[in-house]
Amino acid sequence: MIEFKDLLALAVNRKGGLKPVEAQLPAVKTAAQLRRPDDAFYFSALTRRVFRAGLKHSLVDAKWPAFEEAFFGFDPDKLVLMPDSMLEERMQDTRLIRHWGKIKAIRHNAQLVLDLRREYGSMGRWLADWPAEDTVGMWILLKKRGKQLGGNSGAAFLRMVGRDTWYPTDDVISVLKSHRIIDKTLASQRDQRAAQAAFNQWQSESGRPQAHISKVLALTVG
């Protein structure tokens, strides 16, 4: 398998130096920083990711203060109790993005947040304490136990809140395929695990966060 130093050299060559590459690397928070915010903060970010899927992020972000107001500041203890009638009322609120499937997902995902609190102490602790070598496991958990969190939504949420994660963009997938780490796409858990193993190897070699490695891969072709 290609070594990370060679991937970095390719990215540096394409972008004209190390500084332009470093300037594009995403921010990654420490474990202590991840533990600090409360569950409402993370639930808001999770829900914002759900609504961003398929839409311009700026459109969703502009409406988010109204979402915060309409959904009790994303307090999961309150939202898990919302009856259908209250959710249907929100569907009439013209300040919001009125997508019934995503609106209903809020209540379901409130239970996910509460479950993670029960299992790990808080959502922040789950984010901070999950093993770095199993980032894909976090995506799988969010997809299986949440709603509207398939595709790249798990990785996108983690990236939004600063949790270290690699990101399966088309460019990253292209690099993984070209080096025969995966066969086609990341649709199967087998390919996801194979890709994760490669990122673990590159992280061991470089000492860099997986988010940085992911971006370097993308910059070798994009």
LODO-850961 format. One line per field, with one value per residue: residue number from 1; x, y, z of N, C-alpha, C, O in turn. Coordinates in steps of 0.001 Angstrom, whole numbers. Last residue first. Example, Ala and Ser with C-alpha at 12.3 -4.5 7.8 and 13.67 -1.06 7.14 Angstrom:
BEGIN
pos <- 2;1 $
n.east <- 12850;13190 $
n.north <- -2250;-5690 $
n.up <- 7080;7800 $
ca.east <- 13670;12300 $
ca.north <- -1060;-4500 $
ca.up <- 7140;7800 $
c.east <- 12900;13200 $
c.north <- 30;-3300 $
c.up <- 7870;7800 $
o.east <- 13409;14236 $
o.north <- 1138;-3319 $
o.up <- 8039;8465 $
END
This chain:
BEGIN
pos <- 222;221;220;219;218;217;216;215;214;213;212;211;210;209;208;207;206;205;204;203;202;201;200;199;198;197;196;195;194;193;192;191;190;189;188;187;186;185;184;183;182;181;180;179;178;177;176;175;174;173;172;171;170;169;168;167;166;165;164;163;162;161;160;159;158;157;156;155;154;153;152;151;150;149;148;147;146;145;144;143;142;141;140;139;138;137;136;135;134;133;132;131;130;129;128;127;126;125;124;123;122;121;120;119;118;117;116;115;114;113;112;111;110;109;108;107;106;105;104;103;102;101;100;99;98;97;96;95;94;93;92;91;90;89;88;87;86;85;84;83;82;81;80;79;78;77;76;75;74;73;72;71;70;69;68;67;66;65;64;63;62;61;60;59;58;57;56;55;54;53;52;51;50;49;48;47;46;45;44;43;42;41;40;39;38;37;36;35;34;33;32;31;30;29;28;27;26;25;24;23;22;21;20;19;18;17;16;15;14;13;12;11;10;9;8;7;6;5;4;3;2;1 $
n.east <- -7875;-5780;-4662;-6646;-7648;-5523;-5707;-8154;-7480;-5588;-7200;-8893;-7158;-4246;-908;1053;1952;1510;-1029;-2477;-2171;-3581;-6127;-6707;-6870;-9049;-11049;-11159;-12163;-14611;-15868;-15917;-17718;-20031;-20558;-20227;-18054;-17191;-15054;-12895;-10129;-7480;-6274;-5616;-7932;-9719;-8721;-9091;-11898;-12595;-11670;-13358;-15884;-15403;-15636;-13396;-12401;-12578;-12656;-15148;-16308;-18868;-18659;-17663;-19939;-21695;-20368;-20514;-23343;-23941;-23415;-25873;-28111;-29833;-32566;-32265;-30162;-29081;-27696;-26240;-24743;-23241;-21750;-20144;-18721;-17272;-15465;-13582;-11825;-9608;-10477;-13258;-15007;-14765;-15963;-18570;-19430;-19222;-21248;-23481;-22821;-22663;-23028;-25677;-27225;-26492;-27468;-30207;-30539;-30017;-32145;-34304;-33904;-34440;-37261;-37729;-36599;-37938;-40066;-38645;-37942;-40479;-41505;-40181;-40031;-37992;-39693;-41418;-43945;-45309;-46534;-44988;-45549;-47891;-46833;-45632;-47944;-49103;-47307;-45633;-42466;-40599;-38165;-37925;-37129;-34659;-33173;-33487;-33455;-34831;-37478;-38053;-38372;-35815;-34243;-35495;-34761;-31972;-31846;-32076;-29472;-28798;-30199;-28844;-26219;-26334;-28804;-29655;-28934;-28783;-29516;-31020;-28986;-27456;-29230;-29196;-26588;-26705;-28611;-27209;-25079;-26495;-27760;-25685;-23002;-19379;-17022;-15940;-14355;-12222;-11055;-10203;-9904;-11026;-9756;-10308;-8886;-6508;-5659;-3135;-1550;-1350;39;2474;3765;3116;1417;-421;956;2936;1362;232;2536;3398;1302;1747;4196;3535;1865;2497;451;842 $
n.north <- 16193;14449;15068;16030;13726;13100;15324;14785;12452;13453;15110;13240;11710;13541;12066;10210;8662;5911;5890;6899;4845;2831;3930;4013;1244;571;1955;467;-1895;-1009;-385;-2855;-4096;-2650;-1103;1371;2740;1187;-833;-1909;-398;-369;216;2726;3601;3589;5741;7808;7836;8535;11180;12274;11992;11607;10481;11541;10731;12634;13998;16380;18790;18977;18396;15789;14444;15026;13690;11023;10774;11358;9968;7501;8287;9535;9375;8337;5958;3474;3197;5619;5724;3323;3900;6021;4677;2847;4454;4818;3225;4337;5841;4793;7344;9594;11831;11026;10351;12821;14182;12869;11230;8637;6411;5506;7807;9240;7571;7896;10583;10458;8789;10430;12335;10917;10943;13709;14185;12814;14449;16227;14515;13904;16469;19501;22538;24557;27430;29475;28487;25866;23512;21669;22113;20627;18076;17986;18037;15592;13630;14963;14937;13726;14362;17045;17123;15925;17383;20583;22430;24703;23941;24185;26816;27905;26495;27250;29934;29672;28437;29601;29795;27106;26449;28088;27199;24642;23656;20138;17527;18002;19796;18297;16811;18889;19771;17586;17790;20301;19748;17813;19292;21032;19260;18161;20654;20682;19077;16968;18177;19140;16721;15722;18480;18861;20012;21645;20478;22015;24034;24746;22604;23219;25638;24682;22933;23438;23117;21162;18949;18585;17990;15568;13958;14010;12637;10113;9584;9451;7204;4691;2254;-1199 $
n.up <- -6716;-6203;-3824;-2218;-1040;690;2403;3623;5044;6812;8343;9538;11049;12166;12022;12236;10086;10549;11688;9541;7710;9111;9193;6486;6032;7604;6241;3893;4964;5938;3531;2283;4068;3923;728;-461;-1369;-4515;-5435;-3815;-2024;-2628;-5035;-5679;-6824;-4651;-3176;-5045;-5214;-2615;-2662;-4641;-3515;70;2887;5303;8659;11640;14813;15432;14762;13889;11129;11098;12006;9854;7768;8555;8405;5710;3442;3970;6744;8443;8821;12207;14012;14029;11595;11312;13676;13402;11106;11970;13946;12440;11131;13159;14713;15824;17943;19873;21642;23246;22070;21491;24091;25300;23945;24837;27966;28978;27414;27665;28010;25741;23795;24322;23699;20946;20150;20735;18786;16509;16587;16351;13811;11868;11220;9544;7478;6431;5783;5543;5473;7115;8606;8439;8229;9780;9421;10658;13284;13480;13354;15856;17406;16666;17490;20437;21889;23476;22526;23150;25839;25813;23965;22979;20899;21511;20782;18053;17320;17821;16022;13628;13573;13261;10632;8189;7377;7068;4719;2883;3064;1964;-249;136;613;4006;5967;7737;8985;10094;12014;13690;14688;15932;17948;19363;20373;22081;23796;25308;25559;25150;26129;24751;22817;24341;25119;22644;20300;16887;13849;10751;7608;5468;3838;4589;3824;1051;1025;2339;577;-2991;-5188;-5476;-6465;-4506;-2298;-3139;-3332;-679;527;-551;622;3282;3409;888;-728;0 $
ca.east <- -8863;-6490;-3783;-5811;-8479;-5901;-4501;-8018;-8555;-5196;-6118;-9475;-7721;-5660;-1876;653;2123;2740;97;-2415;-1615;-2168;-5426;-6566;-5857;-7744;-10693;-10717;-10870;-13601;-15698;-15070;-16404;-19244;-20506;-21581;-18083;-17608;-15905;-13206;-11528;-7854;-6866;-4596;-6737;-9878;-8798;-7743;-11087;-12948;-11093;-11903;-15581;-15736;-15632;-14640;-12127;-13165;-11790;-14648;-14883;-18644;-19261;-16809;-18698;-21977;-20568;-19207;-22609;-24414;-22277;-24951;-27360;-28400;-32058;-33090;-30790;-29899;-28581;-27150;-25674;-24144;-22703;-21080;-19596;-18251;-16583;-14435;-13115;-9391;-10104;-11896;-15071;-14209;-14578;-17715;-19425;-18333;-19871;-23103;-23272;-22626;-21682;-24606;-27324;-26243;-26024;-29592;-30757;-29174;-30764;-34122;-33839;-33036;-36518;-38155;-36135;-36656;-40320;-39284;-36884;-39576;-42122;-39960;-41149;-37970;-38926;-40022;-43283;-44480;-47250;-45064;-44294;-47951;-47653;-44794;-46994;-49843;-47459;-46610;-43355;-41996;-38534;-38297;-38429;-35652;-33671;-33420;-32986;-33384;-37073;-37772;-39510;-36998;-33905;-35531;-36182;-32531;-31629;-33325;-30228;-28193;-30538;-30301;-26529;-26098;-27699;-29986;-29684;-28653;-28599;-31714;-30099;-26897;-28874;-30411;-27024;-25799;-28854;-28451;-24806;-25597;-28572;-26341;-24082;-20747;-17518;-16776;-15561;-13107;-11586;-11234;-9372;-11045;-10101;-10047;-9998;-6805;-6965;-4191;-1869;-2001;-1314;1577;3136;3829;2485;-883;-201;3328;2228;-626;1690;4258;1526;495;4120;4502;1289;2727;1199;0 $
ca.north <- 17259;14327;14410;17014;14455;12191;15138;15964;12436;12450;15688;14315;11120;13147;13104;10890;10114;6366;5354;7667;6162;2649;3625;5269;2048;-16;2348;1857;-1902;-1503;641;-1806;-4685;-2511;-2278;927;2389;2323;71;-2379;-805;-545;-1109;1965;3547;2626;4419;7441;7603;7206;10210;12268;11281;12361;9742;11898;10855;11631;13523;15040;18756;19243;19652;16879;14397;15489;15140;11674;10516;12245;10634;8156;7407;9669;10346;8486;7239;3846;2137;5162;6804;3524;2790;6213;5787;2351;3907;5931;2710;3379;6541;4520;6266;8329;11910;11540;9343;11741;14640;12710;12370;9778;6985;4542;6714;9803;7767;6575;10132;11287;8378;9201;12745;11169;9679;12974;14913;12267;13285;16723;15087;12840;15650;18159;21651;23704;26191;29823;28855;27027;24700;21588;22661;22086;18551;17916;19151;16841;13904;14119;15670;13629;12952;16665;17661;15453;16053;19824;21058;24723;24027;22871;25906;28377;26486;25854;29588;30307;27664;29272;31033;27868;25803;28182;28571;24795;24577;21555;17822;16989;20249;19229;16123;18047;20673;17887;16564;20084;20798;17439;18244;21555;20098;17320;19793;21099;20296;16663;17467;20089;17631;15001;17512;19190;18819;21730;20826;20912;23433;25747;22768;21992;25572;25675;22401;23607;24099;22439;19463;18854;19177;16722;14178;14560;14043;10817;9676;10474;8547;5314;3493;0 $
ca.up <- -6903;-7482;-4797;-2923;-2006;-388;1587;2765;4055;5822;7550;8739;9839;12267;11686;13461;10045;9897;12444;10783;7395;8778;10451;7223;5344;7908;7603;3837;4274;6887;4556;1726;3819;5138;1596;-136;55;-3697;-6211;-5164;-2140;-1222;-4829;-4952;-7668;-5741;-2554;-4614;-6416;-3113;-1728;-4830;-4765;-1131;1619;4613;7227;10754;13742;15723;15051;15315;11583;10632;12785;11215;7698;8450;9638;6776;4067;3047;5866;8704;7855;11011;13749;15166;12075;10265;13360;14533;11096;10856;14321;13393;10358;12745;14244;14738;16704;19382;20659;23735;22536;20430;23014;25736;23850;23438;27172;29890;27479;27439;28983;27076;23885;24464;25079;21817;19935;21507;20190;16829;16626;17549;14996;12321;12082;10772;8312;6867;6828;4973;5832;5927;8629;8706;6988;10095;8938;9204;12760;13603;12236;14663;17486;16457;16059;19735;20979;23905;22456;21790;25432;26784;23591;24228;20685;21652;22194;18631;17140;18557;17453;14069;13674;14475;11850;8870;7558;8157;5996;3040;3472;3394;-20;40;-602;2947;4920;6852;8334;9035;10920;12949;14016;14804;16962;18715;19394;21040;22913;24304;26071;24820;26773;25917;22401;23659;26137;23401;21257;18307;14631;12195;8500;6382;3543;4729;5249;1514;447;2955;1787;-1736;-5226;-4934;-7203;-5892;-2270;-2866;-4509;-1725;857;-842;-829;2858;3503;2191;-791;0 $
c.east <- -8279;-7415;-4453;-4833;-7634;-6688;-4809;-6795;-8423;-6210;-5675;-8427;-8360;-6167;-3308;-369;1873;3011;1425;-1256;-1509;-1512;-3925;-5853;-5633;-6621;-9321;-10289;-10300;-12209;-14605;-14850;-15446;-17850;-19662;-21577;-19467;-17514;-16253;-13958;-11790;-9314;-7123;-5117;-5614;-8588;-8935;-7739;-9675;-12122;-11373;-11232;-14078;-15417;-16128;-14636;-13459;-12605;-12495;-13807;-14334;-17184;-18889;-17346;-17764;-20707;-20867;-19342;-21263;-23674;-22682;-23748;-26420;-27577;-30549;-32490;-31703;-30584;-29549;-28160;-26694;-25186;-23710;-22170;-20607;-19201;-17674;-15659;-14067;-10691;-9970;-11614;-13675;-14249;-13960;-16240;-18478;-18289;-18881;-21662;-22883;-23095;-21548;-23215;-26118;-26253;-25640;-28076;-30133;-29314;-29820;-32711;-33643;-32850;-35081;-37396;-36505;-36149;-39017;-39532;-37442;-38492;-41188;-40412;-41061;-38934;-38862;-39105;-41833;-43630;-46448;-45808;-44269;-46691;-47824;-45560;-46048;-48912;-48137;-46679;-44337;-42970;-40005;-38690;-38857;-37049;-34721;-33986;-32654;-32731;-35562;-37052;-39310;-38126;-35105;-35239;-36356;-34022;-32076;-33109;-31524;-28963;-30023;-30722;-28027;-26466;-27538;-28727;-30048;-29544;-28526;-30809;-30779;-28001;-28270;-30130;-28244;-26207;-27985;-28829;-26080;-25383;-27726;-27175;-24761;-21796;-18964;-17509;-16492;-14406;-12551;-11865;-10528;-10398;-9994;-10524;-9578;-7887;-7349;-5583;-3037;-2450;-2081;179;2141;3057;3177;223;-591;2174;2630;180;826;3466;2387;653;2829;4483;2261;2186;1335;878 $
c.north <- 18647;15508;14306;16377;15419;12936;14193;15849;13601;12407;14724;14961;12171;12565;12619;11989;10824;7851;5842;7200;7039;3996;3471;5053;3372;774;1807;2337;-493;-1530;240;-673;-3626;-3120;-2007;-255;1913;1903;1331;-1335;-1189;-955;-1413;606;2761;2482;3327;6042;7163;6858;8786;11241;11197;11525;10550;11288;11010;11814;12432;14560;17413;19097;19992;18234;15535;15511;15719;13183;11211;12021;11480;8732;8186;8673;10563;9579;7188;5192;2613;4157;6365;4589;2943;5146;6066;3434;3372;5439;3855;2799;5585;5182;6047;7184;10537;11498;9771;10615;13574;13161;12103;11056;8151;5112;5779;8695;8378;6691;8760;10847;9155;8662;11525;11740;9909;11656;14158;12957;12711;15559;15656;13359;14554;17167;20332;22565;25553;28612;29277;27378;25983;22782;22620;22733;20057;18421;19162;18046;15245;14495;14714;14313;12745;15201;17105;15949;15522;18429;20342;23359;24003;22971;24574;27362;26904;25761;28135;30000;28363;28676;30796;29159;26644;27614;28772;26187;24799;22401;19276;17345;19275;19770;17057;17329;19888;18843;16841;18848;20587;18473;17817;20504;20665;18146;19046;20126;20664;17891;17199;19430;18637;15913;16803;18096;19183;20454;20852;21328;22311;25159;23726;22153;24317;25669;23388;23070;24370;23486;20860;19475;19571;18021;15419;14847;14712;12308;10369;10652;9617;6741;4111;1250 $
c.up <- -6775;-7753;-6169;-3903;-2841;-1460;414;1871;3087;4689;6449;7846;8943;10956;11932;13230;11364;10139;11874;11648;8638;8503;10214;8556;6073;7246;7992;5219;4190;6255;5538;2727;3270;4957;2830;823;481;-2237;-5423;-5986;-3589;-1128;-3352;-4494;-7000;-6546;-3616;-4007;-6048;-4344;-2199;-3926;-4987;-2363;427;3209;6523;9356;12942;14536;15477;15720;13021;11127;12391;12059;9072;8443;9645;8096;5270;3767;4966;7898;8018;10139;12538;15005;13142;10799;12308;14212;12224;10883;13215;13863;11283;11990;13911;14178;15532;18037;20070;22732;22775;20823;21901;24711;24269;23218;25727;29246;28455;27698;28873;28121;25227;24594;25325;23271;20856;21338;21082;18225;17069;17680;16267;13577;12633;11728;9608;7790;7322;6041;5049;6212;7244;8568;7195;8872;9152;8592;11234;13037;12278;13440;16289;16510;15814;18258;20293;22952;22811;21668;24075;26442;24556;23951;21995;21520;22397;19977;17841;18496;18292;15568;14105;14664;13133;10255;8321;8435;7162;4387;3673;3878;1477;187;-795;1765;3753;5754;7336;8273;9756;11799;13143;14002;15726;17657;18666;19958;21776;23329;24932;25363;26418;26444;23578;23225;25512;24444;21953;19147;16109;12881;9962;7378;4508;4518;5444;2962;852;2348;2391;-549;-3913;-4809;-6751;-6676;-3691;-2897;-4335;-3000;-208;-576;-1277;1345;3017;2198;597;0 $
o.east <- -9001;-7711;-3779;-4238;-7884;-6417;-4404;-6842;-8563;-5842;-5422;-8727;-8372;-5660;-3560;-667;2406;4152;2354;-575;-571;-420;-3108;-5069;-4492;-5551;-8529;-9288;-9103;-11210;-13772;-13776;-14309;-16903;-18704;-22488;-19838;-16966;-15678;-13550;-11015;-9695;-6999;-4491;-4759;-8197;-8332;-6847;-9124;-11693;-10485;-10335;-13572;-14766;-17156;-13724;-14510;-12364;-12951;-14217;-13165;-16849;-18626;-16568;-17149;-20436;-20354;-18526;-20907;-23408;-21867;-23134;-26195;-26491;-30048;-31974;-31889;-31484;-30709;-29349;-27874;-26377;-24904;-23353;-21782;-20365;-18858;-16763;-15222;-10658;-10189;-12418;-12972;-13600;-12769;-15379;-17675;-17245;-17818;-20943;-22066;-23709;-20436;-22321;-25600;-25398;-24586;-27466;-29599;-28320;-28929;-32138;-32905;-31762;-34563;-36943;-35672;-35358;-38994;-39241;-36794;-38157;-41119;-39772;-41760;-38686;-39579;-37891;-41091;-42704;-46877;-45718;-43608;-46760;-47895;-44997;-45704;-49078;-47794;-46175;-43916;-44179;-40587;-39473;-40017;-38039;-35587;-35189;-31676;-31603;-35063;-36144;-40281;-38764;-35374;-35915;-37270;-34483;-32534;-34073;-32012;-29093;-30743;-31509;-28436;-26973;-28506;-27707;-30688;-30763;-28238;-31305;-31079;-27956;-28534;-30731;-28317;-26173;-28473;-29316;-26035;-25493;-28191;-27291;-24462;-21520;-19734;-18516;-17712;-15459;-13587;-13080;-11680;-10354;-8989;-11564;-8628;-7814;-8420;-6574;-3842;-3601;-3304;-797;1091;1862;3770;-24;-1046;2375;2658;-266;694;3697;2130;194;2822;4726;1838;2066;398;1920 $
o.north <- 19636;15798;14101;17074;15598;12788;14455;16236;13430;12334;15125;15325;12018;12893;11414;12761;11909;8253;6149;8014;7825;4267;3924;5897;3798;953;2500;3041;-285;-1231;1062;-73;-3510;-2702;-1236;-397;2038;850;2397;-996;-846;-1753;-2551;-69;2195;1372;2260;5244;6252;5716;7933;10517;10180;10484;10219;11554;10663;12941;11434;14707;17316;19261;21151;19113;16168;16493;16782;13884;11898;12977;12238;8067;9379;8267;11657;10578;6138;5531;2202;4249;6701;4384;2717;5440;6316;3154;3434;5948;3855;1972;5967;5091;7019;6160;10339;11169;8969;10002;13436;12587;11230;11892;8604;4394;5314;8652;8066;5995;8496;10749;8571;8130;11578;11646;9176;11302;13991;12384;12181;15666;15581;12710;14304;17041;20104;21731;25952;28755;29423;26646;27062;23026;23439;23776;20702;19111;20225;18984;15956;15537;13761;14276;11711;14843;16740;15273;14744;18307;19602;23150;23371;22195;23902;27078;26323;25030;27823;29826;27674;28432;31685;29572;26864;28227;29543;26341;25109;21926;19624;17449;19681;20167;16652;17247;20179;18730;16389;18867;20682;18112;17494;20797;20764;17782;19261;18949;20944;17755;17203;20067;18948;15883;17228;16932;19749;19896;20182;22422;21720;25730;23547;21869;24342;25692;22988;22787;25434;24609;21664;20407;20754;19025;16227;15856;15853;13140;11114;11749;10594;7391;4062;1288 $
o.up <- -6910;-8912;-7178;-4725;-4034;-2652;-718;703;1876;3516;5313;6709;7721;9884;11910;14141;11600;10367;12622;12272;8776;9003;11015;8992;6253;7827;8631;5356;4391;6909;5920;2766;3727;5624;2789;1639;1648;-1913;-5641;-7097;-4482;-271;-2897;-3676;-7681;-6906;-3491;-4296;-6666;-4502;-2180;-4359;-5461;-2270;-163;2425;7061;8923;13500;13385;15849;16893;13342;11498;13249;12749;9423;9042;10603;8825;5796;4600;5168;8310;7757;10640;11923;15773;13160;10492;12405;14446;12026;10708;13486;14150;10953;12186;14337;13267;14382;17110;19794;22940;22534;20007;21422;24490;23663;22401;25435;29909;28728;28147;29889;29006;25781;25405;26402;23992;21472;22288;22065;18793;17911;18769;17158;14326;13744;12920;10652;8782;8526;7085;4061;7082;6326;8429;6223;8526;8744;7389;10596;12387;11232;12591;15773;15730;14870;17839;19638;23180;22484;20788;23884;26723;24156;23721;22094;21966;23329;20272;18189;19509;19344;16292;14868;15792;14045;10980;9018;9587;8136;5109;4541;4989;2172;686;-1788;1905;2626;4700;6213;7046;8590;10731;12000;12772;14600;16586;17479;18767;20641;22159;23758;25594;27337;27138;23412;23262;26099;24637;21863;18748;16539;12532;10365;7937;4366;4973;6358;3291;983;3097;2894;-641;-3738;-4370;-7564;-7455;-4030;-3453;-5254;-3667;-592;-1359;-2257;844;2399;1160;1394;653 $
END
